[in-house]
Amino acid sequence: MQELSRSELLYLIDEWIFNKRDRDIMESRLLDGLTYDELSELYFLSPQRIKVIVKKNKETLIKHM
């Protein structure tokens, strides 16, 4: 992804990711640097499921950059 400021990235996440859980996951991953394993423990999902959520939502964010 292109380099964006923290506030620009937060704006995009808030504006284009409509599911609250997915927004929280994306903020934790992209802004706070949590790993897939850390996120899977926090959200009680498999690391693979977290990867799918991040990939899908990254594609959405890239479309709106």
C-alpha positions, 0 to 999 in steps of 0.5 A, spaced: 500 500 500 502 507 498 504 510 504 499 514 508 499 518 514 496 515 520 490 519 520 489 518 512 489 511 513 484 511 519 479 515 515 479 510 509 478 505 514 472 508 517 469 511 511 470 504 507 470 498 511 463 497 514 463 491 519 465 494 526 469 487 527 473 488 520 474 495 522 477 494 528 482 488 525 484 493 520 486 498 525 490 493 529 493 490 523 495 496 519 496 502 525 498 498 531 502 492 527 499 486 531 500 480 528 495 475 525 496 470 531 495 476 536 489 478 532 486 471 532 487 470 539 483 477 540 478 475 535 477 468 536 478 467 529 484 462 526 490 466 523 488 464 516 481 467 517 484 474 519 489 473 513 482 473 509 479 479 512 485 483 512 486 481 504 479 483 502 479 489 506 486 491 503 483 491 496 477 495 498 482 500 501 486 500 495 480 501 491 478 508 494 485 511 495 
